[in-house]
Amino acid sequence: MSSFRSKLVRAALGALAGLLAAFTALAVAELVAGLVRPAAGPVTVVGGAVIDRTPAPVKDFAIRTFGENDKIVLQLGILAILALIAVGLGILAMSHRRAGAAGVLLFGIVGAAAAFSRPDSTGTGDVLPSVAGAVAGAVALYVLATKAAPVPAPAGADGQADPGAWSRRGFLAAAGVTAAAAASAGALGRYFTGRQGQGAVASRESLVLPKPASPAPAVPAGVQLKVPGITAFTTPNADFYRVDTALTVPKVDADTWRLRIHGDGVTRPRTYTLDQLLARPLIERDITLTCVSNEVGGPYIGNARWLGVPLADLLEEAGVRPPSKGGRADQLVARSVDGMTLGSPVEDVMDGRDAMLAVGMNGEPLPFDHGFPVRMLVPGLYGYVSACKWIEDIELTTFDAYDPYWVKRKWARKAPIKTQARIDTPQPFARPAAGTVTVAGVAWAQHRGITRVQIRVDDGPWQEADLAAQAGVDTWRQWSYRWNATPGGHNLTVRATDGTGQAQTEQRTRTIPDGASGWHSVFVTVP
């Protein structure tokens, strides 16, 4: 065998050994995480650490570019990087077995450190998946590299032994055993992970939501326009946007869930079970939620019928008073089971709006993606300061004393939703026929309502759009305009006015630090 061919074969064997070792490490880690805590898996904890340390503009870019698939892209990116590193370590192990194995162990240390640093870490047990996986991967790489080491071969025609020969049978047998063992470990890990979530699934399936003491007002006739392509007034649960930092959706058992209320100005600290919340008078309201990462004309907005406990009532029973009435705390910090923290102004939560701890969404218990068993929402505020999912702790404090997760990353402390309007139809670059074309969409200014929507064609005058019925100041409102379309390219622009008489600003701003602003436009061509 030529020297070049021998090196090529050894590199290929090293790459395969490295990939098999990485597969083994991840599979064993998944098995241990399934036994300990699924959220402590190395890909999850490293991905979470990456998210926590990613600058806000980069996160904003990821959401704009990949939408709700940003977490999948991140996980695939992590796996791709691990695969490349595994190939490099495998090739290194062909010449230096101990160095290659030590490299695998080093990544175990990185994973363990990431697990221990996570805000939802439960202690040293969270490092076990990364450590166990790294040890298993290092052993696998060492064994495979040993099996691929050169062995003396029978002398050739020239009477010389081939120093580049290797034990094909031994390596392939070891590789097959490694792959089978890793696959089995991964399957067991998924099984145990699934079993850990069975209690949560069962608790949600068995939950019967009580009837509200204060039902939602009847939706007026005419809130839904009969215009093809317009967004539905009520967003189905399956279509409701999801923007959060959780790589693994928490599955919380409702039977063991608890909510704690404590902190500054809390004279009577409280801890509630879900049954205790459900036994209280519940309210039902139609409320539109919006993500601060929503660009002008963007999709991260949805409207649902929520069922929940009035949050102000719980705070008052705990002895909390808003700052306007002499209260000591001006910030409510909500904590999720995954360690996320969101900060809301106490004054807004207690000013009479329908702030709630929601337990139901569109007539069913909250989906896991949207916070089961309980989430918080405050009409009129962007989600990152008000809509904590999987909530388990409420602490009263001050804005001066504590910066929650997003504020530490340069987002604004207070974030009332900005007035916005969006064109749903026609779509950008559509080619509608000449004649009457219905331009339609939605507008929102939660907790202020929408009183006016106007359309402009090219640089012409603003024209009044027809408004659908308004269900309430906390929901979006549909609108339409019958446009006499003439041949050529046209720019359609929309703007809205809220219930205070304030017109939507033309000034374009990015989503950072407190939400995007500007008029939404679409360009169409009429043949």
C-alpha positions in Angstrom: 0.0 0.0 0.0 1.4 3.4 -1.0 2.2 5.9 1.8 -0.4 8.4 0.5 -3.1 5.7 0.4 -2.2 4.5 3.8 -2.5 8.0 5.2 -5.8 8.5 3.5 -7.2 5.2 4.9 -6.0 6.1 8.4 -7.7 9.5 8.1 -10.9 7.9 7.0 -10.7 5.4 9.9 -10.0 8.3 12.3 -13.0 10.3 11.0 -15.3 7.3 11.4 -14.0 6.5 14.8 -14.5 10.1 15.9 -18.0 10.2 14.7 -18.9 6.9 16.4 -17.3 8.2 19.6 -19.4 11.4 19.4 -22.5 9.3 18.7 -21.7 7.2 21.8 -21.1 10.2 24.0 -24.4 11.9 23.0 -26.4 8.6 23.3 -25.0 7.8 26.8 -25.6 11.4 27.8 -29.2 11.2 26.6 -29.6 7.9 28.6 -28.3 9.5 31.8 -30.3 12.7 31.3 -33.4 10.5 30.9 -32.7 9.0 34.3 -31.7 12.3 36.0 -33.3 15.2 34.2 -34.0 15.5 30.5 -33.2 19.3 30.5 -29.7 18.5 31.6 -28.7 16.8 28.3 -25.5 18.3 26.9 -27.0 19.6 23.7 -29.7 21.3 25.6 -27.5 22.9 28.3 -24.8 24.0 25.8 -27.5 25.4 23.5 -29.0 27.2 26.4 -25.6 28.7 27.3 -25.1 29.8 23.7 -28.5 31.5 23.7 -27.8 33.2 27.0 -24.5 34.6 25.7 -25.6 35.5 22.2 -25.8 39.3 21.7 -29.3 40.7 21.4 -28.8 41.8 17.7 -27.8 38.2 16.8 -30.8 36.8 18.5 -33.0 39.2 16.7 -31.4 38.2 13.4 -32.0 34.6 14.2 -35.7 35.1 14.9 -36.1 37.3 11.8 -34.3 34.7 9.6 -35.4 31.4 11.0 -38.6 32.3 12.8 -39.8 29.6 15.2 -37.3 27.2 13.8 -34.4 29.2 15.3 -33.9 26.5 18.1 -33.8 23.7 15.6 -31.2 25.6 13.6 -29.2 26.2 16.7 -29.3 22.5 17.7 -28.3 21.4 14.2 -25.5 23.9 14.3 -24.2 22.5 17.6 -24.4 19.0 16.3 -22.6 20.0 13.0 -19.8 21.6 15.0 -19.5 18.6 17.3 -19.3 16.4 14.3 -16.4 18.4 12.8 -14.6 18.4 16.1 -15.2 14.7 16.5 -13.7 14.0 13.0 -10.6 16.1 14.0 -10.2 14.2 17.4 -10.7 10.9 15.6 -7.9 11.7 13.1 -5.7 12.9 16.0 -6.4 9.6 17.9 -4.9 7.6 15.0 -1.5 8.8 16.0 -2.1 9.9 19.6 -4.9 7.8 21.2 -4.6 9.4 24.6 -4.7 12.9 23.2 -7.8 12.1 21.2 -9.6 10.6 24.2 -8.5 13.6 26.4 -10.1 15.9 23.8 -13.4 14.1 24.2 -13.2 14.4 28.0 -12.5 18.1 27.6 -15.9 18.6 25.9 -17.5 16.7 28.7 -16.1 19.3 31.1 -17.5 22.1 28.9 -21.0 20.4 28.9 -20.8 19.9 32.7 -19.9 23.5 33.2 -22.7 24.7 31.0 -25.2 22.4 32.9 -24.0 23.7 36.3 -24.3 27.3 35.2 -27.9 27.1 33.9 -30.4 29.1 35.9 -32.7 26.0 36.2 -29.8 23.8 37.4 -30.9 21.5 40.3 -27.3 20.9 41.4 -24.4 18.6 40.8 -26.7 15.9 39.4 -27.1 18.0 36.2 -23.4 17.5 35.3 -23.8 13.7 35.2 -25.1 13.4 31.6 -22.2 15.4 30.2 -19.6 13.6 32.3 -20.9 10.1 31.6 -21.3 10.8 27.9 -17.7 12.2 27.7 -16.2 9.2 29.5 -18.1 6.7 27.2 -17.1 8.7 24.1 -13.4 8.8 25.2 -13.4 5.0 25.9 -15.0 4.4 22.5 -12.5 6.5 20.7 -9.5 4.9 22.4 -10.7 1.4 21.6 -11.6 2.2 18.0 -8.2 3.9 17.5 -6.5 0.9 19.0 -8.3 -1.4 16.6 -7.3 0.7 13.7 -3.6 0.8 14.6 -1.2 -0.6 12.0 -0.4 -4.3 12.4 2.3 -6.3 10.8 1.2 -7.8 7.5 2.5 -10.8 5.6 5.6 -10.1 3.5 4.9 -9.0 -0.1 6.6 -10.1 -3.2 9.6 -8.0 -2.3 9.9 -9.8 1.0 8.9 -6.6 3.1 6.0 -6.4 5.5 3.5 -3.6 4.8 3.7 -1.2 7.8 0.4 0.5 6.8 -1.8 -2.6 7.1 -4.5 -2.7 9.7 -7.0 -5.2 11.2 -10.0 -4.6 9.1 -12.0 -7.3 10.8 -11.2 -6.1 14.3 -12.0 -2.4 13.6 -15.2 -3.2 11.8 -16.3 -5.5 14.6 -15.5 -2.8 17.2 -17.3 -0.1 15.2 -20.4 -2.3 14.8 -20.5 -3.0 18.5 -20.0 0.7 19.3 -22.8 1.8 17.0 -25.2 -0.8 18.3 -24.5 0.0 21.9 -24.8 3.7 21.3 -28.1 3.3 19.4 -29.4 1.1 22.3 -28.4 3.7 24.9 -30.0 6.5 22.8 -33.3 4.5 22.5 -33.3 3.9 26.3 -32.6 7.5 26.9 -35.6 8.6 24.8 -37.7 6.0 26.6 -36.8 7.3 30.0 -37.3 10.9 28.9 -40.7 10.0 27.6 -41.6 8.3 30.9 -40.6 11.4 32.8 -43.0 13.5 30.8 -45.9 11.0 31.1 -47.1 12.4 34.4 -47.3 15.9 32.9 -49.1 14.6 29.8 -51.6 12.7 32.0 -52.2 15.7 34.3 -53.0 17.8 31.3 -55.3 15.2 29.7 -57.2 14.8 32.9 -57.6 18.5 33.7 -61.1 19.8 33.4 -61.3 23.6 33.2 -64.0 25.1 35.4 -66.5 27.6 33.9 -65.4 31.2 34.3 -67.1 33.3 37.0 -66.7 36.2 34.5 -67.1 34.9 30.9 -65.7 36.8 28.0 -68.0 39.3 26.5 -69.8 38.0 23.4 -67.7 38.6 20.2 -69.6 41.2 18.2 -70.9 40.2 14.8 -68.6 41.4 12.1 -65.2 41.1 13.8 -64.2 38.6 11.1 -64.3 40.1 7.7 -65.1 37.8 4.8 -62.0 38.6 2.8 -59.8 35.8 1.5 -56.3 35.9 2.9 -57.0 37.9 6.0 -55.8 36.6 9.3 -58.5 34.9 11.4 -59.7 36.9 14.4 -59.0 34.0 16.8 -55.7 32.2 16.3 -55.9 28.4 16.7 -53.6 27.0 19.4 -51.6 25.1 16.8 -50.9 28.2 14.8 -50.1 30.6 17.7 -46.6 31.9 17.5 -44.0 30.7 19.9 -40.9 32.7 20.7 -38.8 31.7 23.8 -35.4 30.4 24.8 -36.4 26.9 25.8 -34.6 24.3 23.6 -36.6 21.6 25.3 -40.2 22.5 26.1 -40.8 22.0 29.8 -43.4 19.4 30.7 -44.6 20.2 34.1 -46.8 17.8 36.1 -49.8 19.9 37.2 -50.2 17.7 40.3 -46.8 18.7 41.7 -46.7 22.3 40.4 -46.6 25.1 42.9 -46.6 28.9 42.6 -44.9 31.0 45.2 -45.6 34.8 45.8 -43.1 36.6 47.9 -40.8 39.7 48.1 -40.9 43.4 49.0 -44.2 44.6 50.2 -45.6 41.0 50.5 -47.0 40.9 54.0 -48.7 37.5 53.5 -46.5 35.3 51.3 -48.5 32.6 49.5 -47.9 29.3 47.8 -50.6 27.9 45.5 -51.4 24.6 43.9 -53.2 24.4 40.6 -56.3 23.1 42.3 -56.3 26.1 44.6 -56.1 28.4 41.6 -58.9 26.6 39.7 -61.1 26.8 42.8 -61.0 30.6 42.6 -63.3 32.8 40.5 -61.8 32.8 37.0 -62.1 35.3 34.2 -62.2 34.6 30.5 -61.0 37.3 28.0 -60.0 37.7 24.4 -56.5 39.1 24.4 -54.0 39.6 21.6 -50.3 38.9 22.5 -47.4 40.3 20.6 -43.7 39.5 20.7 -41.2 42.4 20.9 -39.2 40.6 18.1 -42.1 41.2 15.7 -40.9 43.3 12.8 -43.2 45.8 11.1 -45.7 43.6 9.3 -44.3 40.5 11.0 -46.1 37.2 12.1 -45.3 37.1 15.8 -48.8 38.1 17.0 -51.9 36.1 17.8 -55.3 36.4 19.5 -56.8 33.8 21.8 -59.5 33.4 24.4 -57.7 33.0 27.7 -59.1 31.6 31.0 -57.3 32.5 34.2 -57.1 33.9 37.7 -56.9 37.7 38.0 -53.4 38.5 39.0 -54.2 41.6 40.9 -56.5 39.7 43.3 -53.6 37.3 44.2 -51.3 40.2 44.8 -53.8 42.1 46.9 -54.4 39.1 49.1 -50.6 38.8 49.6 -50.6 42.4 50.9 -49.1 44.0 47.8 -50.0 47.6 46.9 -49.0 49.4 43.7 -46.5 52.3 43.9 -49.3 54.8 43.4 -50.8 53.6 46.7 -47.6 53.5 48.6 -46.4 50.1 47.7 -42.7 49.3 48.1 -42.3 47.2 45.0 -42.5 48.6 41.4 -41.4 45.5 39.6 -43.0 42.0 39.5 -40.4 39.4 38.6 -41.9 36.2 37.2 -39.8 33.1 37.1 -40.3 30.1 34.9 -39.4 26.5 35.7 -36.5 26.7 33.2 -35.0 29.7 34.9 -36.3 32.5 32.6 -37.1 35.8 34.4 -39.5 38.5 33.2 -40.1 41.8 34.9 -43.5 43.6 34.7 -44.5 47.0 36.2 -46.6 46.4 39.3 -48.6 49.5 38.5 -49.7 48.1 35.2 -50.5 44.7 36.7 -52.8 46.3 39.3 -54.3 49.2 37.3 -57.6 47.3 36.5 -56.6 45.6 33.2 -57.2 41.9 32.8 -53.7 40.7 33.9 -54.0 37.1 34.7 -52.4 33.8 35.4 -53.9 31.8 32.5 -54.8 28.2 32.8 -56.8 27.8 29.6 -56.4 28.8 25.9 -59.2 28.7 23.4 -61.3 26.4 25.5 -58.6 23.8 26.5 -55.8 23.6 29.1 -52.7 25.5 28.0 -50.6 23.5 25.4 -47.2 22.6 26.7 -45.6 25.0 24.1 -47.6 27.8 25.6 -46.9 27.3 29.3 -48.9 24.5 30.8 -50.0 24.4 33.5 -49.9 28.2 34.2 -48.6 31.2 32.3 -48.8 34.9 33.0 -50.1 37.6 30.6 -50.6 41.3 30.9 -52.6 43.1 28.1 -50.8 46.0 26.5 -47.2 44.8 27.3 -44.9 42.9 25.0 -44.4 39.3 25.9 -40.8 39.6 27.1 -42.0 41.7 30.1 -45.3 40.1 30.8 -46.1 36.7 29.4 -44.0 34.3 31.5 -44.7 30.7 30.5 -44.4 27.7 32.9 -44.4 30.2 35.7 -43.6 29.0 39.2 -42.4 32.0 41.2 -43.5 35.7 41.6 -41.2 38.0 43.4 -42.0 41.6 44.2 -39.0 43.9 44.0 -37.9 47.1 42.3 -36.5 48.0 38.9 -33.4 49.4 40.6 -32.7 46.3 42.5 -33.0 43.6 39.8 -32.6 43.3 36.1 -34.5 40.3 34.6 -33.2 38.1 31.7 -33.9 40.4 28.7 -33.0 43.7 30.5 -29.5 42.2 31.2 -29.3 41.8 27.4 -30.0 45.5 26.6 -33.8 45.3 26.1 -36.0 48.0 27.7 -37.2 47.6 31.2 -40.7 48.7 30.3 -42.3 47.8 27.0 -45.9 48.9 26.2 -47.0 47.6 22.8 -46.7 50.1 20.0 -49.5 50.8 17.6 -49.2 48.8 14.4 -51.1 47.9 11.3 -50.4 45.1 8.8 -51.5 44.3 5.3 -52.4 40.6 5.0 -53.7 40.8 1.4 -52.6 41.3 -1.2 -49.2 39.7 -0.4 -46.0 41.4 -1.3 -45.2 41.1 -5.1 -48.7 39.8 -5.8 -50.2 40.4 -9.3 -53.8 41.2 -8.7 -56.0 41.9 -11.8 -57.0 45.5 -12.6 -60.3 46.6 -11.2 -61.6 46.5 -7.6 -59.0 44.8 -5.3 -59.7 44.4 -1.5 -56.8 45.4 0.6 -57.2 44.1 4.1 -55.4 43.2 7.3 -55.2 43.7 11.0 -54.2 46.6 13.4 -53.4 46.5 17.1 -52.7 48.7 20.0 -53.5 46.5 23.0 -55.2 48.2 26.0 -55.8 51.3 23.8 -57.7 49.9 20.9 -57.8 50.9 17.3 -60.1 53.7 16.1 -58.8 54.4 12.6 -56.9 52.7 9.8 -55.8 54.5 6.6 -54.4 53.3 3.3 -52.2 55.2 0.8 -51.5 54.1 -2.7 -48.1 55.2 -3.9 -47.7 58.8 -2.9 -51.4 59.6 -3.1 -53.6 60.9 -0.3 -54.5 58.8 2.8 -57.8 57.0 2.4 -60.1 55.8 5.2 -60.3 52.0 5.5 -63.4 50.3 6.7 -63.0 48.9 10.2 -64.5 45.6 11.4 -66.3 45.5 14.7 -64.0 45.8 17.7 -64.1 43.0 20.3 -62.3 45.1 22.9 -59.3 47.3 23.4 -57.1 44.3 24.2 -57.6 42.6 20.8 -56.5 43.4 17.3 -59.0 44.7 14.8 -59.5 43.8 11.2 -59.9 46.4 8.4 -60.4 46.5 4.6 -60.2 49.0 1.7 -61.6 48.6 -1.8 -59.0 49.8 -4.1 -59.5 50.6 -7.8 -56.3 49.0 -9.1 -54.9 50.3 -12.3 -52.1 48.7 -14.4 -48.5 49.1 -13.2 -46.5 48.7 -10.1 -47.9 50.2 -6.9 -46.8 50.6 -3.3 -49.6 50.1 -0.7 -49.0 51.6 2.8 -51.1 51.3 5.9 -51.2 53.2 9.2 -53.4 53.1 12.3 -54.6 55.4 15.0 -55.1 54.1 18.6 -57.9 54.8 21.1 -56.0 57.8 22.6 -56.0 59.5 19.2 -52.3 58.9 18.7 -51.4 58.0 15.0 -48.9 55.3 14.3 -45.5 56.8 13.7 -43.8 56.6 10.3 -40.3 56.4 11.9 -38.7 53.1 11.3 -37.0 51.5 14.3 -35.6 48.0 14.9 -37.2 45.7 17.4 -34.4 46.4 19.9 -34.8 47.8 22.5 -38.6 48.1 22.9 -40.3 47.0 19.7 -40.3 47.9 16.0 -42.2 50.9 14.7 -43.0 52.3 11.2 -45.6 51.9 8.5 -46.1 48.6 6.7 -46.0 48.6 2.9 -46.3 46.0 0.2 -45.4 46.3 -3.5 -47.8 44.8 -6.1 -47.9 44.7 -9.8 -51.2 45.0 -11.7 -50.8 43.5 -15.2 
